[in-house]
């Protein structure tokens, strides 16, 4: 399980040095995540160093159109997510969105996503804010993933209601987080980085009964 950068600390380029110096918010839980997961039942991991950008713009405005041209679109309602290639935009509010992209999209690694969004905003009203260090990313997968989340979340997670490809701001174990259903049995969870260890340990405890090989 990756918890730090893949590049060695002796890397030559500035991008490689920047990535090698990063420390993920839940790095200390990597072994516990591996030990507490059971393939085919429920698995928990951290997805470190994703590029995240907060956008604020009025829906339908010329600014929104320019920003959408960079991301491949903006979602238009509560829970909706627009995905274009490996970049997704989550709806957080009528004028607020979260862009989630791969690690290499970050400008410190030579990516052009954030500069392109800033250029699209220009001098107009709105915001483009680099939030890559603001949140941790957990991935919870398996047929018991929903049952684990239901122990500490008030959303109706039944697949008839909480459909694949939707995301909501919520609380898990009283911790504010964004919950994104990325597949039939897979979820991404975005807590603030400062709450990563607490929520990671809570998830491990909540999945303990399902992760045991003795459970049918």
Secondary structure, 3 states (H helix, E strand, C coil): CCCECCCCCCCCCHHHHHHHCCECCCHHHHHHHHHHCECCCEEEEECCCCEEEEEECCCCCHHHHHHHHHHCCCCCCCCEEEEECCEEEEEEECCEEEEEECHHHCHHHCCCHHHHHHHHHCCCCCEEEECCCCECCEEEECCCHHHHHHCCCCCCCCCCCCCCCEEEEEEECCEEEEEEEEECCEEEEEEEHHHHHHHHHHHHHHCHHHHCCCCC
